[in-house]
Each structure stands twice: as structure tokens, then as C-alpha cells.
Amino acid sequence: MHLVLGPAADGKPIRFRVRLDGKAPGADHGMDTDADGNGAVNAQRLYQLVRQASGNGERLFDIEFLDPGVQAYAFTFG
């Protein structure tokens, strides 16, 4: 799962946390998140939030922005 994000207008990084099915993603974390689901928006670009290691099916995804001012544009899958 990918999301195009940008930092606040002042350029300060914005911390975020993702969860899968209410838990840290572990091995399913993306290139821009760690196993605990933590990441930071520091430039306007495409962020890889989740990269499912195996399997498929329905999952519940949550993202929490820990700082104000994030700019979010578009989700992509695949």
C-alpha cells in the first residue's frame, strides 16, 4: 500500500504510525515504515507504507499522524 504524502508548509517532518488489523505491521512493513509501523513524512513523494510478506485477503489499515500539517493526496495498491 502506497500513499502520496507531503510535509507541512514549513517543511518540518511529520511523524506517523500505521497498523494492520490493529497491530504493528511486523514483517509486512513497507520501505518507509519500520516493523513497529513508525515513519516520517519529510518530502513530497510516494511512501510505501505496507508490503505484505505473504498471503492476501482483507486487512484493516489505519494510519495516525502524530504531528499536524500533513498533506495526503492518493492511495495506491500493488
N, CA, C and O atoms as a Maestro MAE file, in Angstrom:
{
 s_m_m2io_version
 :::
 2.0.0
}

f_m_ct {
 s_m_title
 :::
 protein
 m_atom[312] {
  # First column is atom index #
  i_m_mmod_type
  r_m_x_coord
  r_m_y_coord
  r_m_z_coord
  i_m_residue_number
  s_m_chain_name
  s_m_pdb_residue_name
  s_m_pdb_atom_name
  i_m_atomic_number
  :::
  1 25 0.845 -1.156 0.000 1 A "MET " " N  " 7
  2 3 0.000 0.000 0.000 1 A "MET " " CA " 6
  3 2 0.896 1.227 0.000 1 A "MET " " C  " 6
  4 15 1.857 1.326 0.764 1 A "MET " " O  " 8
  5 25 0.557 2.144 -0.868 2 A "HIS " " N  " 7
  6 3 1.330 3.374 -1.016 2 A "HIS " " CA " 6
  7 2 0.418 4.579 -0.792 2 A "HIS " " C  " 6
  8 15 -0.792 4.507 -1.009 2 A "HIS " " O  " 8
  9 25 1.017 5.681 -0.354 3 A "LEU " " N  " 7
  10 3 0.282 6.923 -0.176 3 A "LEU " " CA " 6
  11 2 1.197 8.078 -0.539 3 A "LEU " " C  " 6
  12 15 2.328 8.160 -0.060 3 A "LEU " " O  " 8
  13 25 0.705 8.966 -1.385 4 A "VAL " " N  " 7
  14 3 1.459 10.170 -1.719 4 A "VAL " " CA " 6
  15 2 1.237 11.167 -0.583 4 A "VAL " " C  " 6
  16 15 0.104 11.540 -0.281 4 A "VAL " " O  " 8
  17 25 2.330 11.588 0.036 5 A "LEU " " N  " 7
  18 3 2.286 12.479 1.191 5 A "LEU " " CA " 6
  19 2 3.262 13.631 1.016 5 A "LEU " " C  " 6
  20 15 4.239 13.526 0.275 5 A "LEU " " O  " 8
  21 25 2.990 14.718 1.701 6 A "GLY " " N  " 7
  22 3 3.897 15.850 1.740 6 A "GLY " " CA " 6
  23 2 3.956 16.403 3.149 6 A "GLY " " C  " 6
  24 15 2.991 16.266 3.902 6 A "GLY " " O  " 8
  25 25 5.086 17.036 3.532 7 A "PRO " " N  " 7
  26 3 5.212 17.607 4.869 7 A "PRO " " CA " 6
  27 2 4.402 18.897 5.000 7 A "PRO " " C  " 6
  28 15 3.821 19.382 4.029 7 A "PRO " " O  " 8
  29 25 4.375 19.428 6.187 8 A "ALA " " N  " 7
  30 3 3.702 20.694 6.450 8 A "ALA " " CA " 6
  31 2 4.329 21.804 5.607 8 A "ALA " " C  " 6
  32 15 5.438 21.652 5.093 8 A "ALA " " O  " 8
  33 25 3.621 22.904 5.471 9 A "ALA " " N  " 7
  34 3 4.104 24.030 4.663 9 A "ALA " " CA " 6
  35 2 5.463 24.540 5.137 9 A "ALA " " C  " 6
  36 15 6.254 25.038 4.335 9 A "ALA " " O  " 8
  37 25 5.737 24.419 6.439 10 A "ASP " " N  " 7
  38 3 7.032 24.878 6.966 10 A "ASP " " CA " 6
  39 2 8.154 23.873 6.712 10 A "ASP " " C  " 6
  40 15 9.309 24.145 7.041 10 A "ASP " " O  " 8
  41 25 7.826 22.701 6.125 11 A "GLY " " N  " 7
  42 3 8.830 21.703 5.767 11 A "GLY " " CA " 6
  43 2 9.256 20.782 6.897 11 A "GLY " " C  " 6
  44 15 10.097 19.907 6.688 11 A "GLY " " O  " 8
  45 25 8.696 20.958 8.095 12 A "LYS " " N  " 7
  46 3 9.070 20.092 9.219 12 A "LYS " " CA " 6
  47 2 8.541 18.678 8.982 12 A "LYS " " C  " 6
  48 15 7.420 18.512 8.501 12 A "LYS " " O  " 8
  49 25 9.332 17.660 9.314 13 A "PRO " " N  " 7
  50 3 8.870 16.276 9.168 13 A "PRO " " CA " 6
  51 2 7.628 16.016 10.010 13 A "PRO " " C  " 6
  52 15 7.442 16.621 11.066 13 A "PRO " " O  " 8
  53 25 6.786 15.114 9.533 14 A "ILE " " N  " 7
  54 3 5.566 14.735 10.236 14 A "ILE " " CA " 6
  55 2 5.631 13.239 10.504 14 A "ILE " " C  " 6
  56 15 5.701 12.423 9.585 14 A "ILE " " O  " 8
  57 25 5.606 12.908 11.774 15 A "ARG " " N  " 7
  58 3 5.656 11.501 12.171 15 A "ARG " " CA " 6
  59 2 4.284 10.845 11.987 15 A "ARG " " C  " 6
  60 15 3.241 11.480 12.141 15 A "ARG " " O  " 8
  61 25 4.322 9.550 11.652 16 A "PHE " " N  " 7
  62 3 3.075 8.796 11.538 16 A "PHE " " CA " 6
  63 2 3.288 7.372 12.013 16 A "PHE " " C  " 6
  64 15 4.419 6.912 12.176 16 A "PHE " " O  " 8
  65 25 2.170 6.680 12.232 17 A "ARG " " N  " 7
  66 3 2.199 5.282 12.654 17 A "ARG " " CA " 6
  67 2 1.118 4.541 11.885 17 A "ARG " " C  " 6
  68 15 -0.015 5.014 11.790 17 A "ARG " " O  " 8
  69 25 1.462 3.380 11.334 18 A "VAL " " N  " 7
  70 3 0.477 2.547 10.641 18 A "VAL " " CA " 6
  71 2 0.230 1.274 11.446 18 A "VAL " " C  " 6
  72 15 1.091 0.801 12.187 18 A "VAL " " O  " 8
  73 25 -0.975 0.739 11.272 19 A "ARG " " N  " 7
  74 3 -1.373 -0.507 11.911 19 A "ARG " " CA " 6
  75 2 -2.108 -1.364 10.897 19 A "ARG " " C  " 6
  76 15 -2.828 -0.854 10.038 19 A "ARG " " O  " 8
  77 25 -1.917 -2.672 11.008 20 A "LEU " " N  " 7
  78 3 -2.665 -3.656 10.224 20 A "LEU " " CA " 6
  79 2 -3.453 -4.501 11.198 20 A "LEU " " C  " 6
  80 15 -2.888 -5.117 12.102 20 A "LEU " " O  " 8
  81 25 -4.751 -4.528 11.014 21 A "ASP " " N  " 7
  82 3 -5.622 -5.289 11.910 21 A "ASP " " CA " 6
  83 2 -5.396 -4.899 13.366 21 A "ASP " " C  " 6
  84 15 -5.478 -5.740 14.261 21 A "ASP " " O  " 8
  85 25 -5.107 -3.603 13.599 22 A "GLY " " N  " 7
  86 3 -4.931 -3.080 14.948 22 A "GLY " " CA " 6
  87 2 -3.574 -3.326 15.576 22 A "GLY " " C  " 6
  88 15 -3.369 -3.001 16.745 22 A "GLY " " O  " 8
  89 25 -2.636 -3.898 14.818 23 A "LYS " " N  " 7
  90 3 -1.315 -4.242 15.356 23 A "LYS " " CA " 6
  91 2 -0.218 -3.640 14.486 23 A "LYS " " C  " 6
  92 15 -0.456 -3.257 13.340 23 A "LYS " " O  " 8
  93 25 0.984 -3.563 15.046 24 A "ALA " " N  " 7
  94 3 2.146 -3.152 14.261 24 A "ALA " " CA " 6
  95 2 2.301 -4.105 13.076 24 A "ALA " " C  " 6
  96 15 2.004 -5.293 13.206 24 A "ALA " " O  " 8
  97 25 2.761 -3.611 11.921 25 A "PRO " " N  " 7
  98 3 2.818 -4.467 10.730 25 A "PRO " " CA " 6
  99 2 3.871 -5.567 10.762 25 A "PRO " " C  " 6
  100 15 3.769 -6.522 9.992 25 A "PRO " " O  " 8
  101 25 4.869 -5.468 11.618 26 A "GLY " " N  " 7
  102 3 5.902 -6.504 11.670 26 A "GLY " " CA " 6
  103 2 6.554 -6.700 10.313 26 A "GLY " " C  " 6
  104 15 7.021 -5.740 9.699 26 A "GLY " " O  " 8
  105 25 6.590 -7.946 9.841 27 A "ALA " " N  " 7
  106 3 7.231 -8.273 8.559 27 A "ALA " " CA " 6
  107 2 6.516 -7.651 7.363 27 A "ALA " " C  " 6
  108 15 7.080 -7.599 6.270 27 A "ALA " " O  " 8
  109 25 5.290 -7.182 7.552 28 A "ASP " " N  " 7
  110 3 4.531 -6.573 6.454 28 A "ASP " " CA " 6
  111 2 4.764 -5.069 6.320 28 A "ASP " " C  " 6
  112 15 4.052 -4.397 5.573 28 A "ASP " " O  " 8
  113 25 5.753 -4.538 7.035 29 A "HIS " " N  " 7
  114 3 6.020 -3.098 6.927 29 A "HIS " " CA " 6
  115 2 6.581 -2.748 5.551 29 A "HIS " " C  " 6
  116 15 7.202 -3.577 4.886 29 A "HIS " " O  " 8
  117 25 6.350 -1.510 5.142 30 A "GLY " " N  " 7
  118 3 6.854 -1.038 3.857 30 A "GLY " " CA " 6
  119 2 8.254 -0.449 3.978 30 A "GLY " " C  " 6
  120 15 8.841 -0.427 5.060 30 A "GLY " " O  " 8
  121 25 8.772 0.022 2.866 31 A "MET " " N  " 7
  122 3 10.115 0.619 2.840 31 A "MET " " CA " 6
  123 2 10.182 1.904 3.672 31 A "MET " " C  " 6
  124 15 11.258 2.279 4.137 31 A "MET " " O  " 8
  125 25 9.057 2.574 3.861 32 A "ASP " " N  " 7
  126 3 9.043 3.849 4.582 32 A "ASP " " CA " 6
  127 2 8.470 3.737 5.987 32 A "ASP " " C  " 6
  128 15 8.174 4.753 6.617 32 A "ASP " " O  " 8
  129 25 8.310 2.522 6.484 33 A "THR " " N  " 7
  130 3 7.894 2.276 7.857 33 A "THR " " CA " 6
  131 2 8.773 1.191 8.454 33 A "THR " " C  " 6
  132 15 9.358 0.381 7.735 33 A "THR " " O  " 8
  133 25 8.858 1.185 9.779 34 A "ASP " " N  " 7
  134 3 9.599 0.104 10.423 34 A "ASP " " CA " 6
  135 2 8.622 -0.978 10.887 34 A "ASP " " C  " 6
  136 15 7.414 -0.853 10.687 34 A "ASP " " O  " 8
  137 25 9.140 -2.029 11.500 35 A "ALA " " N  " 7
  138 3 8.302 -3.151 11.928 35 A "ALA " " CA " 6
  139 2 7.253 -2.730 12.957 35 A "ALA " " C  " 6
  140 15 6.221 -3.387 13.094 35 A "ALA " " O  " 8
  141 25 7.511 -1.637 13.680 36 A "ASP " " N  " 7
  142 3 6.549 -1.110 14.650 36 A "ASP " " CA " 6
  143 2 5.519 -0.212 13.984 36 A "ASP " " C  " 6
  144 15 4.577 0.237 14.638 36 A "ASP " " O  " 8
  145 25 5.682 0.060 12.683 37 A "GLY " " N  " 7
  146 3 4.734 0.876 11.938 37 A "GLY " " CA " 6
  147 2 5.053 2.358 11.928 37 A "GLY " " C  " 6
  148 15 4.238 3.156 11.465 37 A "GLY " " O  " 8
  149 25 6.218 2.748 12.426 38 A "ASN " " N  " 7
  150 3 6.592 4.159 12.505 38 A "ASN " " CA " 6
  151 2 7.252 4.644 11.229 38 A "ASN " " C  " 6
  152 15 7.996 3.909 10.578 38 A "ASN " " O  " 8
  153 25 6.969 5.894 10.879 39 A "GLY " " N  " 7
  154 3 7.592 6.523 9.725 39 A "GLY " " CA " 6
  155 2 7.514 8.034 9.861 39 A "GLY " " C  " 6
  156 15 6.962 8.547 10.835 39 A "GLY " " O  " 8
  157 25 8.062 8.740 8.894 40 A "ALA " " N  " 7
  158 3 8.029 10.205 8.901 40 A "ALA " " CA " 6
  159 2 7.939 10.726 7.473 40 A "ALA " " C  " 6
  160 15 8.595 10.215 6.565 40 A "ALA " " O  " 8
  161 25 7.121 11.744 7.296 41 A "VAL " " N  " 7
  162 3 6.988 12.436 6.011 41 A "VAL " " CA " 6
  163 2 7.982 13.583 6.027 41 A "VAL " " C  " 6
  164 15 7.877 14.495 6.847 41 A "VAL " " O  " 8
  165 25 8.950 13.534 5.115 42 A "ASN " " N  " 7
  166 3 9.960 14.593 5.074 42 A "ASN " " CA " 6
  167 2 10.108 15.231 3.702 42 A "ASN " " C  " 6
  168 15 10.898 16.159 3.528 42 A "ASN " " O  " 8
  169 25 9.359 14.744 2.739 43 A "ALA " " N  " 7
  170 3 9.377 15.299 1.381 43 A "ALA " " CA " 6
  171 2 8.073 14.896 0.695 43 A "ALA " " C  " 6
  172 15 7.426 13.929 1.095 43 A "ALA " " O  " 8
  173 25 7.699 15.635 -0.325 44 A "GLN " " N  " 7
  174 3 6.503 15.277 -1.078 44 A "GLN " " CA " 6
  175 2 6.871 14.176 -2.061 44 A "GLN " " C  " 6
  176 15 7.636 14.392 -3.001 44 A "GLN " " O  " 8
  177 25 6.304 12.975 -1.823 45 A "ARG " " N  " 7
  178 3 6.621 11.818 -2.667 45 A "ARG " " CA " 6
  179 2 5.694 10.664 -2.331 45 A "ARG " " C  " 6
  180 15 4.829 10.782 -1.462 45 A "ARG " " O  " 8
  181 25 5.876 9.559 -3.015 46 A "LEU " " N  " 7
  182 3 5.131 8.329 -2.770 46 A "LEU " " CA " 6
  183 2 5.814 7.561 -1.637 46 A "LEU " " C  " 6
  184 15 7.015 7.297 -1.705 46 A "LEU " " O  " 8
  185 25 5.064 7.206 -0.607 47 A "TYR " " N  " 7
  186 3 5.573 6.447 0.533 47 A "TYR " " CA " 6
  187 2 5.001 5.037 0.502 47 A "TYR " " C  " 6
  188 15 3.795 4.852 0.339 47 A "TYR " " O  " 8
  189 25 5.876 4.042 0.660 48 A "GLN " " N  " 7
  190 3 5.424 2.652 0.755 48 A "GLN " " CA " 6
  191 2 5.181 2.355 2.233 48 A "GLN " " C  " 6
  192 15 6.123 2.287 3.023 48 A "GLN " " O  " 8
  193 25 3.922 2.180 2.595 49 A "LEU " " N  " 7
  194 3 3.536 2.002 3.988 49 A "LEU " " CA " 6
  195 2 3.459 0.538 4.390 49 A "LEU " " C  " 6
  196 15 3.838 0.176 5.504 49 A "LEU " " O  " 8
  197 25 2.968 -0.307 3.485 50 A "VAL " " N  " 7
  198 3 2.791 -1.733 3.765 50 A "VAL " " CA " 6
  199 2 3.259 -2.514 2.553 50 A "VAL " " C  " 6
  200 15 2.969 -2.156 1.411 50 A "VAL " " O  " 8
  201 25 3.984 -3.582 2.821 51 A "ARG " " N  " 7
  202 3 4.360 -4.534 1.776 51 A "ARG " " CA " 6
  203 2 4.113 -5.914 2.372 51 A "ARG " " C  " 6
  204 15 4.939 -6.447 3.113 51 A "ARG " " O  " 8
  205 25 2.982 -6.466 2.040 52 A "GLN " " N  " 7
  206 3 2.562 -7.727 2.640 52 A "GLN " " CA " 6
  207 2 3.525 -8.837 2.255 52 A "GLN " " C  " 6
  208 15 3.732 -9.103 1.071 52 A "GLN " " O  " 8
  209 25 4.113 -9.482 3.252 53 A "ALA " " N  " 7
  210 3 5.132 -10.509 3.024 53 A "ALA " " CA " 6
  211 2 4.552 -11.759 2.368 53 A "ALA " " C  " 6
  212 15 5.197 -12.362 1.511 53 A "ALA " " O  " 8
  213 25 3.351 -12.151 2.758 54 A "SER " " N  " 7
  214 3 2.739 -13.343 2.158 54 A "SER " " CA " 6
  215 2 1.233 -13.285 2.363 54 A "SER " " C  " 6
  216 15 0.727 -12.569 3.227 54 A "SER " " O  " 8
  217 25 0.552 -14.041 1.562 55 A "GLY " " N  " 7
  218 3 -0.891 -14.132 1.695 55 A "GLY " " CA " 6
  219 2 -1.615 -12.966 1.059 55 A "GLY " " C  " 6
  220 15 -1.015 -12.044 0.507 55 A "GLY " " O  " 8
  221 25 -2.916 -13.043 1.157 56 A "ASN " " N  " 7
  222 3 -3.778 -11.980 0.662 56 A "ASN " " CA " 6
  223 2 -5.080 -12.039 1.434 56 A "ASN " " C  " 6
  224 15 -5.209 -12.828 2.370 56 A "ASN " " O  " 8
  225 25 -6.020 -11.240 1.066 57 A "GLY " " N  " 7
  226 3 -7.289 -11.201 1.768 57 A "GLY " " CA " 6
  227 2 -7.493 -9.840 2.398 57 A "GLY " " C  " 6
  228 15 -6.656 -8.946 2.274 57 A "GLY " " O  " 8
  229 25 -8.607 -9.702 3.067 58 A "GLU " " N  " 7
  230 3 -8.950 -8.420 3.666 58 A "GLU " " CA " 6
  231 2 -8.103 -8.142 4.897 58 A "GLU " " C  " 6
  232 15 -7.867 -9.020 5.728 58 A "GLU " " O  " 8
  233 25 -7.652 -6.897 4.991 59 A "ARG " " N  " 7
  234 3 -6.913 -6.409 6.155 59 A "ARG " " CA " 6
  235 2 -7.459 -5.038 6.492 59 A "ARG " " C  " 6
  236 15 -7.901 -4.308 5.606 59 A "ARG " " O  " 8
  237 25 -7.431 -4.689 7.750 60 A "LEU " " N  " 7
  238 3 -7.820 -3.357 8.190 60 A "LEU " " CA " 6
  239 2 -6.559 -2.521 8.341 60 A "LEU " " C  " 6
  240 15 -5.653 -2.891 9.088 60 A "LEU " " O  " 8
  241 25 -6.495 -1.395 7.637 61 A "PHE " " N  " 7
  242 3 -5.340 -0.499 7.662 61 A "PHE " " CA " 6
  243 2 -5.722 0.784 8.381 61 A "PHE " " C  " 6
  244 15 -6.779 1.359 8.120 61 A "PHE " " O  " 8
  245 25 -4.859 1.232 9.285 62 A "ASP " " N  " 7
  246 3 -5.033 2.513 9.967 62 A "ASP " " CA " 6
  247 2 -3.735 3.290 9.863 62 A "ASP " " C  " 6
  248 15 -2.648 2.715 9.925 62 A "ASP " " O  " 8
  249 25 -3.856 4.606 9.705 63 A "ILE " " N  " 7
  250 3 -2.695 5.486 9.768 63 A "ILE " " CA " 6
  251 2 -3.041 6.630 10.712 63 A "ILE " " C  " 6
  252 15 -4.116 7.225 10.628 63 A "ILE " " O  " 8
  253 25 -2.110 6.925 11.608 64 A "GLU " " N  " 7
  254 3 -2.272 8.012 12.573 64 A "GLU " " CA " 6
  255 2 -1.123 8.985 12.374 64 A "GLU " " C  " 6
  256 15 0.043 8.594 12.438 64 A "GLU " " O  " 8
  257 25 -1.443 10.241 12.135 65 A "PHE " " N  " 7
  258 3 -0.423 11.274 12.002 65 A "PHE " " CA " 6
  259 2 -0.195 11.880 13.371 65 A "PHE " " C  " 6
  260 15 -1.132 12.360 14.008 65 A "PHE " " O  " 8
  261 25 1.047 11.859 13.825 66 A "LEU " " N  " 7
  262 3 1.386 12.275 15.180 66 A "LEU " " CA " 6
  263 2 1.735 13.756 15.276 66 A "LEU " " C  " 6
  264 15 1.900 14.288 16.374 66 A "LEU " " O  " 8
  265 25 1.845 14.412 14.144 67 A "ASP " " N  " 7
  266 3 2.126 15.843 14.082 67 A "ASP " " CA " 6
  267 2 1.149 16.471 13.095 67 A "ASP " " C  " 6
  268 15 0.695 15.797 12.171 67 A "ASP " " O  " 8
  269 25 0.817 17.753 13.271 68 A "PRO " " N  " 7
  270 3 -0.140 18.410 12.378 68 A "PRO " " CA " 6
  271 2 0.488 18.848 11.057 68 A "PRO " " C  " 6
  272 15 1.705 19.001 10.946 68 A "PRO " " O  " 8
  273 25 -0.373 19.045 10.061 69 A "GLY " " N  " 7
  274 3 0.041 19.688 8.821 69 A "GLY " " CA " 6
  275 2 0.331 18.791 7.642 69 A "GLY " " C  " 6
  276 15 0.750 19.287 6.596 69 A "GLY " " O  " 8
  277 25 0.128 17.486 7.762 70 A "VAL " " N  " 7
  278 3 0.440 16.588 6.653 70 A "VAL " " CA " 6
  279 2 -0.447 16.897 5.456 70 A "VAL " " C  " 6
  280 15 -1.586 17.343 5.596 70 A "VAL " " O  " 8
  281 25 0.102 16.649 4.291 71 A "GLN " " N  " 7
  282 3 -0.640 16.755 3.032 71 A "GLN " " CA " 6
  283 2 -0.732 15.355 2.460 71 A "GLN " " C  " 6
  284 15 0.292 14.741 2.159 71 A "GLN " " O  " 8
  285 25 -1.949 14.837 2.304 72 A "ALA " " N  " 7
  286 3 -2.154 13.479 1.778 72 A "ALA " " CA " 6
  287 2 -2.922 13.596 0.462 72 A "ALA " " C  " 6
  288 15 -3.898 14.340 0.370 72 A "ALA " " O  " 8
  289 25 -2.472 12.853 -0.558 73 A "TYR " " N  " 7
  290 3 -3.034 13.004 -1.896 73 A "TYR " " CA " 6
  291 2 -3.724 11.782 -2.441 73 A "TYR " " C  " 6
  292 15 -4.895 11.876 -2.808 73 A "TYR " " O  " 8
  293 25 -3.074 10.642 -2.517 74 A "ALA " " N  " 7
  294 3 -3.670 9.484 -3.186 74 A "ALA " " CA " 6
  295 2 -3.093 8.185 -2.665 74 A "ALA " " C  " 6
  296 15 -1.879 8.065 -2.498 74 A "ALA " " O  " 8
  297 25 -3.971 7.188 -2.399 75 A "PHE " " N  " 7
  298 3 -3.565 5.828 -2.077 75 A "PHE " " CA " 6
  299 2 -3.381 5.053 -3.365 75 A "PHE " " C  " 6
  300 15 -4.104 5.279 -4.335 75 A "PHE " " O  " 8
  301 25 -2.427 4.149 -3.386 76 A "THR " " N  " 7
  302 3 -2.294 3.184 -4.477 76 A "THR " " CA " 6
  303 2 -2.020 1.819 -3.870 76 A "THR " " C  " 6
  304 15 -1.464 1.717 -2.776 76 A "THR " " O  " 8
  305 25 -2.408 0.784 -4.573 77 A "PHE " " N  " 7
  306 3 -2.208 -0.575 -4.114 77 A "PHE " " CA " 6
  307 2 -1.480 -1.346 -5.197 77 A "PHE " " C  " 6
  308 15 -1.697 -1.144 -6.392 77 A "PHE " " O  " 8
  309 25 -0.607 -2.236 -4.743 78 A "GLY " " N  " 7
  310 3 0.074 -3.089 -5.712 78 A "GLY " " CA " 6
  311 2 1.490 -2.734 -5.953 78 A "GLY " " C  " 6
  312 15 2.162 -3.386 -6.752 78 A "GLY " " O  " 8
  :::
 }
 m_bond[311] {
  # First column is bond index #
  i_m_from
  i_m_to
  i_m_order
  :::
  1 1 2 1
  2 2 3 1
  3 3 4 2
  4 3 5 1
  5 5 6 1
  6 6 7 1
  7 7 8 2
  8 7 9 1
  9 9 10 1
  10 10 11 1
  11 11 12 2
  12 11 13 1
  13 13 14 1
  14 14 15 1
  15 15 16 2
  16 15 17 1
  17 17 18 1
  18 18 19 1
  19 19 20 2
  20 19 21 1
  21 21 22 1
  22 22 23 1
  23 23 24 2
  24 23 25 1
  25 25 26 1
  26 26 27 1
  27 27 28 2
  28 27 29 1
  29 29 30 1
  30 30 31 1
  31 31 32 2
  32 31 33 1
  33 33 34 1
  34 34 35 1
  35 35 36 2
  36 35 37 1
  37 37 38 1
  38 38 39 1
  39 39 40 2
  40 39 41 1
  41 41 42 1
  42 42 43 1
  43 43 44 2
  44 43 45 1
  45 45 46 1
  46 46 47 1
  47 47 48 2
  48 47 49 1
  49 49 50 1
  50 50 51 1
  51 51 52 2
  52 51 53 1
  53 53 54 1
  54 54 55 1
  55 55 56 2
  56 55 57 1
  57 57 58 1
  58 58 59 1
  59 59 60 2
  60 59 61 1
  61 61 62 1
  62 62 63 1
  63 63 64 2
  64 63 65 1
  65 65 66 1
  66 66 67 1
  67 67 68 2
  68 67 69 1
  69 69 70 1
  70 70 71 1
  71 71 72 2
  72 71 73 1
  73 73 74 1
  74 74 75 1
  75 75 76 2
  76 75 77 1
  77 77 78 1
  78 78 79 1
  79 79 80 2
  80 79 81 1
  81 81 82 1
  82 82 83 1
  83 83 84 2
  84 83 85 1
  85 85 86 1
  86 86 87 1
  87 87 88 2
  88 87 89 1
  89 89 90 1
  90 90 91 1
  91 91 92 2
  92 91 93 1
  93 93 94 1
  94 94 95 1
  95 95 96 2
  96 95 97 1
  97 97 98 1
  98 98 99 1
  99 99 100 2
  100 99 101 1
  101 101 102 1
  102 102 103 1
  103 103 104 2
  104 103 105 1
  105 105 106 1
  106 106 107 1
  107 107 108 2
  108 107 109 1
  109 109 110 1
  110 110 111 1
  111 111 112 2
  112 111 113 1
  113 113 114 1
  114 114 115 1
  115 115 116 2
  116 115 117 1
  117 117 118 1
  118 118 119 1
  119 119 120 2
  120 119 121 1
  121 121 122 1
  122 122 123 1
  123 123 124 2
  124 123 125 1
  125 125 126 1
  126 126 127 1
  127 127 128 2
  128 127 129 1
  129 129 130 1
  130 130 131 1
  131 131 132 2
  132 131 133 1
  133 133 134 1
  134 134 135 1
  135 135 136 2
  136 135 137 1
  137 137 138 1
  138 138 139 1
  139 139 140 2
  140 139 141 1
  141 141 142 1
  142 142 143 1
  143 143 144 2
  144 143 145 1
  145 145 146 1
  146 146 147 1
  147 147 148 2
  148 147 149 1
  149 149 150 1
  150 150 151 1
  151 151 152 2
  152 151 153 1
  153 153 154 1
  154 154 155 1
  155 155 156 2
  156 155 157 1
  157 157 158 1
  158 158 159 1
  159 159 160 2
  160 159 161 1
  161 161 162 1
  162 162 163 1
  163 163 164 2
  164 163 165 1
  165 165 166 1
  166 166 167 1
  167 167 168 2
  168 167 169 1
  169 169 170 1
  170 170 171 1
  171 171 172 2
  172 171 173 1
  173 173 174 1
  174 174 175 1
  175 175 176 2
  176 175 177 1
  177 177 178 1
  178 178 179 1
  179 179 180 2
  180 179 181 1
  181 181 182 1
  182 182 183 1
  183 183 184 2
  184 183 185 1
  185 185 186 1
  186 186 187 1
  187 187 188 2
  188 187 189 1
  189 189 190 1
  190 190 191 1
  191 191 192 2
  192 191 193 1
  193 193 194 1
  194 194 195 1
  195 195 196 2
  196 195 197 1
  197 197 198 1
  198 198 199 1
  199 199 200 2
  200 199 201 1
  201 201 202 1
  202 202 203 1
  203 203 204 2
  204 203 205 1
  205 205 206 1
  206 206 207 1
  207 207 208 2
  208 207 209 1
  209 209 210 1
  210 210 211 1
  211 211 212 2
  212 211 213 1
  213 213 214 1
  214 214 215 1
  215 215 216 2
  216 215 217 1
  217 217 218 1
  218 218 219 1
  219 219 220 2
  220 219 221 1
  221 221 222 1
  222 222 223 1
  223 223 224 2
  224 223 225 1
  225 225 226 1
  226 226 227 1
  227 227 228 2
  228 227 229 1
  229 229 230 1
  230 230 231 1
  231 231 232 2
  232 231 233 1
  233 233 234 1
  234 234 235 1
  235 235 236 2
  236 235 237 1
  237 237 238 1
  238 238 239 1
  239 239 240 2
  240 239 241 1
  241 241 242 1
  242 242 243 1
  243 243 244 2
  244 243 245 1
  245 245 246 1
  246 246 247 1
  247 247 248 2
  248 247 249 1
  249 249 250 1
  250 250 251 1
  251 251 252 2
  252 251 253 1
  253 253 254 1
  254 254 255 1
  255 255 256 2
  256 255 257 1
  257 257 258 1
  258 258 259 1
  259 259 260 2
  260 259 261 1
  261 261 262 1
  262 262 263 1
  263 263 264 2
  264 263 265 1
  265 265 266 1
  266 266 267 1
  267 267 268 2
  268 267 269 1
  269 269 270 1
  270 270 271 1
  271 271 272 2
  272 271 273 1
  273 273 274 1
  274 274 275 1
  275 275 276 2
  276 275 277 1
  277 277 278 1
  278 278 279 1
  279 279 280 2
  280 279 281 1
  281 281 282 1
  282 282 283 1
  283 283 284 2
  284 283 285 1
  285 285 286 1
  286 286 287 1
  287 287 288 2
  288 287 289 1
  289 289 290 1
  290 290 291 1
  291 291 292 2
  292 291 293 1
  293 293 294 1
  294 294 295 1
  295 295 296 2
  296 295 297 1
  297 297 298 1
  298 298 299 1
  299 299 300 2
  300 299 301 1
  301 301 302 1
  302 302 303 1
  303 303 304 2
  304 303 305 1
  305 305 306 1
  306 306 307 1
  307 307 308 2
  308 307 309 1
  309 309 310 1
  310 310 311 1
  311 311 312 2
  :::
 }
}
